[in-house]
Amino acid sequence: MTGVVEVVITAADPSWLADFTRRLVDDRLAACGQQVAAIRSIYRWDGEVHDDPEARVALHTRASLVDRIVERANAEHPYDVPCVLALPVAAGNPAYLEWVLQETEPAA
């Protein structure tokens, strides 16, 4: 294990998601965020199937910071139940992984 994860977050408003990502990077909770401004989400909510445009960001961060990112998303995200998924990074460019660790705050 590398100690690095990719955290996926989606939102209806690409501008809101970019601002949220910037706040996480400013606060050293993520080293970077790579946003895709247009995705299509098909999901069931309140008993109905929805088909909506969304944006998606992939954050690169420490595994130990995921809980803090989830807390921030739950507090700041416009959705009642925001999508926040942490995917383990099994391997990668050692220099990039080291950069992610250097640019993020160690867990308190």
C-alpha positions, 0 to 999 in steps of 0.5 A: 500500500502507498498510503495514497487514495483517490477520492471521487466526489460528484456534484450537480454544479461544476463551479461549486465542485471546483471551488470545493476542490480548491478549498480542500487543496488550500487546506492541504486535505488534497494535493490536487483534484482532477475535474471532469465537468460533464458526466451523466449520473443515472441513479435511484433516489426517493423511489424514482430513477433520475438521469442528471448531468453532474461533475466529478472530481478525483482528489489525490490525498492521504488515506488518513485524510479521507474521514476529514474530507467526508466530514467537509463534504457532509457539511458543505455539499448541497446534496443530502447524501454526497457521493464520496468514495475513496479508492486505494492506490496500489502503485504509481510513480514513486515521485508522484506519490511522494509529492502527494504525501508532501502536499497533504497534511498528516493526520492529527 
